[in-house]
Structure formats: structure tokens, C-alpha cells
């Protein structure tokens, strides 16, 4: 059994992950044919799978850990193994290359792989030593990382600009405005003198 000080975090994590999963369902239900229809793109299906897997992983670990007497390690290991199905995201590499987001997509994939791999290792530690508070703290930090992955994939699924999010879109907008102002002439600058007529 984990220390009582962790209960508040796990309760809040259960509520937050359940709410985010519900919002994910709502967003998909607005246009389900884009994800589950016969003409749905494989990339959108993979993004939906990745986002749901990350949030469901957090939900079941957080919620299940509140059951008294249930070994936490037995919850973490199956959840991490299920989350490792993000290997399917490798099929998005051609799409990422076309959209110019290959580096970001591959980075998120490797972050997901590290999170789930490390989660399996921590699950084994908690299985062998349920009172290992250091492993438990590491697990809660990984859950925050899983939140980040789930939200990032959900943002891409909703059609973020080139899949790069609000920050990158805002920076691109500011850069475009600055470039536009540089191309415009300064109204305070003196105008060029008219050309002199050719002398006979």
C-alpha cells in the first residue's frame, strides 16, 4: 500500500483523465467518419489510438491504485504493455515528412516509447517492493508525461496547424507579421526624387 500522501494526486489524476477521455470522445463524435469511417485516414486513426491509449493508461493506473490491497505493480505492467502499441505511429513517418513535421513526430514517438518502457521497469520494481516510495514517485512523474503525450496527440487529431500546436502557430504568425512590416516602405522616409527629364 502506498503512503496516504499520494492519494490526493491519484484522485485528481483519475478525475482529470476521465474528463479528458470524455472530451476526446466528444471531439471524435463530431466527425466520426474522419477517424472510424471507411474513408478514414490511417494517420488520424493512429493519432486517436495514441491519444486514447495514453489517457486510458493514466486513468486505469490512477483509479486502480485507489483499490485497497491491490498490488500497484500488477496494474502498471499491463497498462504499459498496452501503451506500447504506439509502435503503430511509425506508419505516420511519410505523413510527417510531407507535412514537414518529421522531427516533431519522431520525437513524440520516442518520448512515448521511453515513457512506456520506463513504466514497465517501475511496475516490476513496485511488484517486488510495493513500499518503494522512490519508484512510486517516478511512476507519478511518468503519468504526467503520459498526459503530455495524450494531449499533444489529441491536439494533432483536432487539426492543429501542421500538428505543431498553439505555440508554433503563434510564432509563425508573429514572424509573418514582422516580415510583412519589413517589406512595407516606411511612411516617414523621404520619397525618392522624380527622375530628371532627358536633356536635348
N, C-alpha and C positions, 0 to 999 in steps of 0.2 A: 504494500500500500504506500502511495506517495504521500509526502508531507501535506498537511492541510493548507499550507500557504499557496499551493499551486491550484487549489480548487477554483478560486475566482477567475484565474486565467482560462482554465478549461471550460468553465461555464460560459464565459464571454465568447470564447472561441467557438463553442457549439452553436450559440445563438447567431454569431456573425456568419459562420459558414453556411448554416441553414438558410439564412436570409439571402446570401449571395447565390446559393444554388437555386432558390426560388426565382430570383431576378434573372438568372441565366435561362431558366425555363421560359419565363415570360418573354424575354428578348427573342428566343428561338421561335416561340409560338406565333410571333407577329408575322413571320415569313418562313414557316417550316419547310416549304419546298426547296428553299435555298440550302438547307442542311440535310434533310432526310428524303427529299423528293427524288424521282427517277433521274432528273437532270442536275442534281446537286453536285457541286464541285467537290472533288476529293480533298482539296485543301481546307474547305470550310468544315467538312466532316471531321478532319483531323484536329482542327482548332477547337471545335466543340468538344471532342473527346478529351483533348488535353486539358481544357479548362474545367470540364466536369470532373475528370479524374483527380485533379489537384484539389479542388474544393471538397469533393466527396472523401478524399483521403484525410483531410483535416477534420471533417465532420465526424467520421466514424472513430478516429483516434480520440478526439476530444470527448465525444459523447460516451464512447465505450469505457474510457478511463474513469468515468464517474460511477461505474458499477462497482460496488464494494466487493473486494476479494477476487476480482478478475485480473489475472496477470497481464500487465500492460504490454509486455513483450510479445504475447500471443496476438495482440491487436495490431501492433506496429508492423511486424514482419509481413503478414498477408496484405496489409494496406500498401506497404512499399512495393511489394512484388506486383500488385495490381497497377500501381502507378508507373511501373517501369514500362508499361505498354506505350509510353511516349516515344519509343523507338520508331513508331509509325510516322512520327513527324519528319523522318528523313525523306519521306516522299515529297515533302514540300520544297526541297532544295531547288528544283527547276523553277518553281514559282517564285521563290525568294530571289533567285538570280534575275528573273525577268523584271521583278519589281524593284531591284536594286537594294534589297534588304537582306542579302545573304548573310552578312556578318552578324546582324542582329538576330536573325532566325537561328543560325547555328549556335550563337552564344546562349540564347534561351534554351536550346535543346541540351547543351552541355550542362547548363545550370540545373535543369530538371534531372538529368542523369546523375549528377553529383548528389543532389538532394535525396533522391530515392535510394541511391546506393548507400549513402551515409545513414539513411533512415533504417535500412536493413541491419547495418552494423550496430546501431544503437539499440534496435529491437532485440538483437542477440544478447547485448550487454544487460538489458533490463530483464530479459528472460532468465539469465543466470543470476543476476543480482537485482531484484526488484527495488531494493532500498538505495540504489546508486543515484544519488541526487545530481551528480555531475552529468550522468547520462540523460537524466530526465530534463535537466536544464537545456542540454544540447538538443533534445528532441523538440522542446518548445520553440527553440530558435529555428529549427528546420521547418516547423509548422508555419512560421512567419514567412519563410522562403517559399513554401508551397502556396501561401496566399498570394504572394507576388507573382508567381508563375500563373496561377489561375486567373488573376485579374488581368495580367498582360495578354494572355491568350483570348480572354473574353473581349478585351478592347479591340484586338485584331479582328475577332469574329464579327463585331458590330460594324466594321468597315472603317477603322481609323485610317487617317491619311498615310498610305503606303505602309500601314502597320507599324508606324513609329510613335504613335501616341501624341498626347496634347503638347508636351514639351517640345518635341521635334517640330511639330506643325507650327507652333508659335514662333520658334526660332527661324524657321524658313520664311514665315510671313514677315517678320521683322527685317530679315535680311533682304527680302524682295523690296520692301518699302525703302530701305536705305539705298539700295541700288537704284531704285526709281528716282529718288531725290538727287542722287549724284548725276543722273543723266539729264535732269532738267536744268536749264540755264538759270543763273542767279539773277533775279529781277533788279537787284541793286547794282549789278555790274554795269559799267558803261557799254553802250552798244557800239558795235564796230562801225567806223565811219563809212559812208557810202563810197563806192568806187568812183574815182575821178574819170570824167569823160576823156576819151582819147583825143589828143590834140591833133589838129590837121597838119 
